[in-house]
Amino acid sequence: MDDLNALRAQAFVRSPDEARRPQDVLALVRQKQIRGAYAEAAVALAGTGKADDQALSDEVAGFLAAMPPAVSRRLALAREMIQGRQATQLAREPEGGAGPEKPPPDRGRER
């Protein structure tokens, strides 16, 4: 079941916007609108010529730069699932790679 969920998560992460649920697309659009409003406010503050406004503009620009990328909750969860699975796989591998090679299974009795 975990493999199926991991495959679904990978497919979702790689899917184009058209293949995503409408609520995911709307969440991403809303996040972009909010970021745009902050950016517009920063530009407007920078344009006043006042030192206090310029300092606030710089703070807003720094805030925007530090924000994580705009993603829906489902997309973020899908990415976390993939990263968690990859970390689990790496933890299971012994040091030095995949380990010693196993001999091929016997194909039958030797006579």
Buried (B, 14 or more C-beta within 10 A) or exposed (E): EEEEEBEEBBEBBEEEEEEBEEEBBEBBEEBEEEEEEBEEBBEEBBEEEEEEBBEBBEEBBEEBEEEEEBBBEBBEEBBEBBEEBEEEEEEEEEEEEEEEEEEEEEEEEEE
